[in-house]
Amino acid sequence: MHQIADLISIFERTFYQSHNTRLIKGDCEPVYLPATEQVPYHQVVFAHGFYASALHEIAHWLVAGDARRLLEDYGYWYCPDGRDKQKQAEFEKVEIKPQAIEWLLSTAAGFNFNVSVDNLNGEQTCRFDFQQRVHARVLSLIENGFNSRTESLLKALCGFYNTPWPLTAQQFNWQHPKELCNGV
């Protein structure tokens, strides 16, 4: 049901003309590449053809402002897997909004969303605490509205996948399973 070619096509129809940006299936790690003389369009490159990776990378693109979209990987730092507790907290703080948008995109596409703490080889934190913060941002975005790029893509996904628009808070019912976070 969720073909990566469909997502690439939806993104292309929504943003290629207006933002000179394409969604690209990558072979390795995801990256954002601004246009160059050799490649005259911006590239949102996602990992290994995975639908979830594409949604996540699109979410980062939707968060990035005009100036950030002129920088490779938006000029952000990335501390790889293996983070200590402090670095993981910093990572989670900057990931709340992109993952909230990813959750919204996933819902619009009728695709299952899972938060990612992206730290399998580092100090473990309670992913449900992080998901609670992401969920709160989802509800805030629904209440306060989206930037125009996010809204355009959400509408396009809802139209293609025949999911309800506008998105409502009722579509994002989630309860923190506090008992699963004891001791973490």
ROKE-629687 format. One record per residue (C-alpha): x, y, z; residue number from 0. Coordinates in steps of 0.05 Angstrom, whole numbers. Example, Ala and Ser with C-alpha at 12.3 -4.5 7.8 and 13.67 -1.06 7.14 Angstrom:
BEGIN
<rec><x>246</x><y>-90</y><z>156</z><num>0</num></rec>
<rec><x>273</x><y>-21</y><z>143</z><num>1</num></rec>
//
This chain:
BEGIN
<rec><x>0</x><y>0</y><z>0</z><num>0</num></rec>
<rec><x>56</x><y>50</y><z>17</z><num>1</num></rec>
<rec><x>100</x><y>52</y><z>-44</z><num>2</num></rec>
<rec><x>160</x><y>97</y><z>-41</z><num>3</num></rec>
<rec><x>149</x><y>117</y><z>-114</z><num>4</num></rec>
<rec><x>82</x><y>146</y><z>-94</z><num>5</num></rec>
<rec><x>113</x><y>188</y><z>-39</z><num>6</num></rec>
<rec><x>168</x><y>212</y><z>-86</z><num>7</num></rec>
<rec><x>115</x><y>232</y><z>-137</z><num>8</num></rec>
<rec><x>72</x><y>268</y><z>-86</z><num>9</num></rec>
<rec><x>133</x><y>307</y><z>-60</z><num>10</num></rec>
<rec><x>154</x><y>324</y><z>-131</z><num>11</num></rec>
<rec><x>84</x><y>349</y><z>-151</z><num>12</num></rec>
<rec><x>80</x><y>390</y><z>-87</z><num>13</num></rec>
<rec><x>150</x><y>421</y><z>-83</z><num>14</num></rec>
<rec><x>192</x><y>414</y><z>-146</z><num>15</num></rec>
<rec><x>164</x><y>474</y><z>-183</z><num>16</num></rec>
<rec><x>156</x><y>518</y><z>-121</z><num>17</num></rec>
<rec><x>219</x><y>499</y><z>-83</z><num>18</num></rec>
<rec><x>265</x><y>466</y><z>-134</z><num>19</num></rec>
<rec><x>269</x><y>406</y><z>-87</z><num>20</num></rec>
<rec><x>266</x><y>332</y><z>-100</z><num>21</num></rec>
<rec><x>259</x><y>271</y><z>-54</z><num>22</num></rec>
<rec><x>315</x><y>222</y><z>-71</z><num>23</num></rec>
<rec><x>322</x><y>149</y><z>-53</z><num>24</num></rec>
<rec><x>393</x><y>141</y><z>-25</z><num>25</num></rec>
<rec><x>436</x><y>80</y><z>-15</z><num>26</num></rec>
<rec><x>467</x><y>100</y><z>51</z><num>27</num></rec>
<rec><x>456</x><y>151</y><z>106</z><num>28</num></rec>
<rec><x>403</x><y>206</y><z>96</z><num>29</num></rec>
<rec><x>427</x><y>276</y><z>79</z><num>30</num></rec>
<rec><x>400</x><y>342</y><z>53</z><num>31</num></rec>
<rec><x>440</x><y>371</y><z>-5</z><num>32</num></rec>
<rec><x>427</x><y>441</y><z>-31</z><num>33</num></rec>
<rec><x>430</x><y>454</y><z>-106</z><num>34</num></rec>
<rec><x>498</x><y>460</y><z>-139</z><num>35</num></rec>
<rec><x>523</x><y>473</y><z>-209</z><num>36</num></rec>
<rec><x>527</x><y>398</y><z>-220</z><num>37</num></rec>
<rec><x>458</x><y>383</y><z>-191</z><num>38</num></rec>
<rec><x>412</x><y>443</y><z>-202</z><num>39</num></rec>
<rec><x>359</x><y>424</y><z>-151</z><num>40</num></rec>
<rec><x>358</x><y>412</y><z>-76</z><num>41</num></rec>
<rec><x>357</x><y>339</y><z>-53</z><num>42</num></rec>
<rec><x>323</x><y>309</y><z>7</z><num>43</num></rec>
<rec><x>359</x><y>242</y><z>8</z><num>44</num></rec>
<rec><x>329</x><y>186</y><z>50</z><num>45</num></rec>
<rec><x>359</x><y>120</y><z>71</z><num>46</num></rec>
<rec><x>354</x><y>54</y><z>33</z><num>47</num></rec>
<rec><x>285</x><y>66</y><z>3</z><num>48</num></rec>
<rec><x>250</x><y>63</y><z>70</z><num>49</num></rec>
<rec><x>183</x><y>99</y><z>72</z><num>50</num></rec>
<rec><x>192</x><y>118</y><z>145</z><num>51</num></rec>
<rec><x>261</x><y>147</y><z>130</z><num>52</num></rec>
<rec><x>232</x><y>188</y><z>74</z><num>53</num></rec>
<rec><x>178</x><y>217</y><z>120</z><num>54</num></rec>
<rec><x>230</x><y>233</y><z>173</z><num>55</num></rec>
<rec><x>276</x><y>269</y><z>124</z><num>56</num></rec>
<rec><x>217</x><y>306</y><z>94</z><num>57</num></rec>
<rec><x>198</x><y>329</y><z>164</z><num>58</num></rec>
<rec><x>268</x><y>358</y><z>174</z><num>59</num></rec>
<rec><x>261</x><y>395</y><z>108</z><num>60</num></rec>
<rec><x>193</x><y>422</y><z>129</z><num>61</num></rec>
<rec><x>222</x><y>449</y><z>194</z><num>62</num></rec>
<rec><x>282</x><y>482</y><z>160</z><num>63</num></rec>
<rec><x>275</x><y>555</y><z>142</z><num>64</num></rec>
<rec><x>298</x><y>588</y><z>77</z><num>65</num></rec>
<rec><x>370</x><y>600</y><z>101</z><num>66</num></rec>
<rec><x>378</x><y>530</y><z>130</z><num>67</num></rec>
<rec><x>355</x><y>499</y><z>64</z><num>68</num></rec>
<rec><x>417</x><y>530</y><z>31</z><num>69</num></rec>
<rec><x>464</x><y>490</y><z>76</z><num>70</num></rec>
<rec><x>483</x><y>417</y><z>72</z><num>71</num></rec>
<rec><x>443</x><y>379</y><z>124</z><num>72</num></rec>
<rec><x>413</x><y>447</y><z>141</z><num>73</num></rec>
<rec><x>478</x><y>464</y><z>178</z><num>74</num></rec>
<rec><x>456</x><y>422</y><z>239</z><num>75</num></rec>
<rec><x>502</x><y>381</y><z>282</z><num>76</num></rec>
<rec><x>491</x><y>307</y><z>287</z><num>77</num></rec>
<rec><x>520</x><y>265</y><z>342</z><num>78</num></rec>
<rec><x>517</x><y>192</y><z>320</z><num>79</num></rec>
<rec><x>490</x><y>132</y><z>357</z><num>80</num></rec>
<rec><x>527</x><y>119</y><z>422</z><num>81</num></rec>
<rec><x>507</x><y>184</y><z>457</z><num>82</num></rec>
<rec><x>513</x><y>192</y><z>533</z><num>83</num></rec>
<rec><x>452</x><y>216</y><z>572</z><num>84</num></rec>
<rec><x>468</x><y>290</y><z>563</z><num>85</num></rec>
<rec><x>479</x><y>285</y><z>488</z><num>86</num></rec>
<rec><x>417</x><y>242</y><z>482</z><num>87</num></rec>
<rec><x>376</x><y>295</y><z>518</z><num>88</num></rec>
<rec><x>403</x><y>348</y><z>469</z><num>89</num></rec>
<rec><x>386</x><y>302</y><z>410</z><num>90</num></rec>
<rec><x>315</x><y>290</y><z>434</z><num>91</num></rec>
<rec><x>304</x><y>365</y><z>446</z><num>92</num></rec>
<rec><x>320</x><y>382</y><z>373</z><num>93</num></rec>
<rec><x>282</x><y>321</y><z>347</z><num>94</num></rec>
<rec><x>215</x><y>337</y><z>380</z><num>95</num></rec>
<rec><x>188</x><y>382</y><z>324</z><num>96</num></rec>
<rec><x>213</x><y>340</y><z>265</z><num>97</num></rec>
<rec><x>185</x><y>277</y><z>295</z><num>98</num></rec>
<rec><x>119</x><y>311</y><z>311</z><num>99</num></rec>
<rec><x>114</x><y>331</y><z>237</z><num>100</num></rec>
<rec><x>134</x><y>261</y><z>217</z><num>101</num></rec>
<rec><x>77</x><y>234</y><z>260</z><num>102</num></rec>
<rec><x>29</x><y>282</y><z>226</z><num>103</num></rec>
<rec><x>55</x><y>261</y><z>157</z><num>104</num></rec>
<rec><x>50</x><y>188</y><z>176</z><num>105</num></rec>
<rec><x>-22</x><y>197</y><z>198</z><num>106</num></rec>
<rec><x>-40</x><y>235</y><z>135</z><num>107</num></rec>
<rec><x>-10</x><y>177</y><z>95</z><num>108</num></rec>
<rec><x>-44</x><y>123</y><z>137</z><num>109</num></rec>
<rec><x>25</x><y>98</y><z>156</z><num>110</num></rec>
<rec><x>45</x><y>72</y><z>225</z><num>111</num></rec>
<rec><x>90</x><y>121</y><z>263</z><num>112</num></rec>
<rec><x>143</x><y>103</y><z>315</z><num>113</num></rec>
<rec><x>186</x><y>154</y><z>351</z><num>114</num></rec>
<rec><x>261</x><y>143</y><z>343</z><num>115</num></rec>
<rec><x>310</x><y>157</y><z>398</z><num>116</num></rec>
<rec><x>365</x><y>134</y><z>349</z><num>117</num></rec>
<rec><x>414</x><y>112</y><z>404</z><num>118</num></rec>
<rec><x>418</x><y>36</y><z>404</z><num>119</num></rec>
<rec><x>490</x><y>35</y><z>427</z><num>120</num></rec>
<rec><x>486</x><y>92</y><z>478</z><num>121</num></rec>
<rec><x>454</x><y>105</y><z>545</z><num>122</num></rec>
<rec><x>381</x><y>86</y><z>543</z><num>123</num></rec>
<rec><x>326</x><y>134</y><z>560</z><num>124</num></rec>
<rec><x>252</x><y>122</y><z>564</z><num>125</num></rec>
<rec><x>227</x><y>128</y><z>492</z><num>126</num></rec>
<rec><x>157</x><y>138</y><z>519</z><num>127</num></rec>
<rec><x>178</x><y>201</y><z>556</z><num>128</num></rec>
<rec><x>205</x><y>226</y><z>489</z><num>129</num></rec>
<rec><x>142</x><y>204</y><z>453</z><num>130</num></rec>
<rec><x>100</x><y>243</y><z>504</z><num>131</num></rec>
<rec><x>138</x><y>307</y><z>486</z><num>132</num></rec>
<rec><x>130</x><y>292</y><z>412</z><num>133</num></rec>
<rec><x>56</x><y>279</y><z>422</z><num>134</num></rec>
<rec><x>48</x><y>345</y><z>459</z><num>135</num></rec>
<rec><x>80</x><y>381</y><z>399</z><num>136</num></rec>
<rec><x>33</x><y>345</y><z>351</z><num>137</num></rec>
<rec><x>-26</x><y>371</y><z>389</z><num>138</num></rec>
<rec><x>4</x><y>441</y><z>392</z><num>139</num></rec>
<rec><x>15</x><y>441</y><z>316</z><num>140</num></rec>
<rec><x>-56</x><y>418</y><z>304</z><num>141</num></rec>
<rec><x>-82</x><y>474</y><z>349</z><num>142</num></rec>
<rec><x>-36</x><y>529</y><z>324</z><num>143</num></rec>
<rec><x>-29</x><y>511</y><z>251</z><num>144</num></rec>
<rec><x>27</x><y>489</y><z>204</z><num>145</num></rec>
<rec><x>74</x><y>527</y><z>159</z><num>146</num></rec>
<rec><x>50</x><y>530</y><z>87</z><num>147</num></rec>
<rec><x>97</x><y>475</y><z>62</z><num>148</num></rec>
<rec><x>75</x><y>427</y><z>117</z><num>149</num></rec>
<rec><x>2</x><y>442</y><z>104</z><num>150</num></rec>
<rec><x>10</x><y>432</y><z>29</z><num>151</num></rec>
<rec><x>42</x><y>364</y><z>38</z><num>152</num></rec>
<rec><x>-8</x><y>342</y><z>92</z><num>153</num></rec>
<rec><x>-65</x><y>359</y><z>45</z><num>154</num></rec>
<rec><x>-32</x><y>323</y><z>-13</z><num>155</num></rec>
<rec><x>-20</x><y>260</y><z>28</z><num>156</num></rec>
<rec><x>-92</x><y>261</y><z>55</z><num>157</num></rec>
<rec><x>-118</x><y>268</y><z>-15</z><num>158</num></rec>
<rec><x>-75</x><y>212</y><z>-43</z><num>159</num></rec>
<rec><x>-86</x><y>163</y><z>14</z><num>160</num></rec>
<rec><x>-159</x><y>183</y><z>25</z><num>161</num></rec>
<rec><x>-148</x><y>201</y><z>98</z><num>162</num></rec>
<rec><x>-188</x><y>255</y><z>135</z><num>163</num></rec>
<rec><x>-169</x><y>328</y><z>127</z><num>164</num></rec>
<rec><x>-162</x><y>370</y><z>168</z><num>165</num></rec>
<rec><x>-123</x><y>328</y><z>219</z><num>166</num></rec>
<rec><x>-153</x><y>332</y><z>288</z><num>167</num></rec>
<rec><x>-127</x><y>318</y><z>358</z><num>168</num></rec>
<rec><x>-175</x><y>259</y><z>363</z><num>169</num></rec>
<rec><x>-133</x><y>223</y><z>310</z><num>170</num></rec>
<rec><x>-73</x><y>226</y><z>357</z><num>171</num></rec>
<rec><x>-99</x><y>192</y><z>421</z><num>172</num></rec>
<rec><x>-39</x><y>165</y><z>458</z><num>173</num></rec>
<rec><x>-27</x><y>148</y><z>531</z><num>174</num></rec>
<rec><x>42</x><y>145</y><z>563</z><num>175</num></rec>
<rec><x>53</x><y>75</y><z>591</z><num>176</num></rec>
<rec><x>89</x><y>101</y><z>652</z><num>177</num></rec>
<rec><x>100</x><y>32</y><z>682</z><num>178</num></rec>
<rec><x>147</x><y>16</y><z>623</z><num>179</num></rec>
<rec><x>195</x><y>72</y><z>641</z><num>180</num></rec>
<rec><x>210</x><y>54</y><z>713</z><num>181</num></rec>
<rec><x>285</x><y>51</y><z>724</z><num>182</num></rec>
<rec><x>305</x><y>83</y><z>658</z><num>183</num></rec>
//
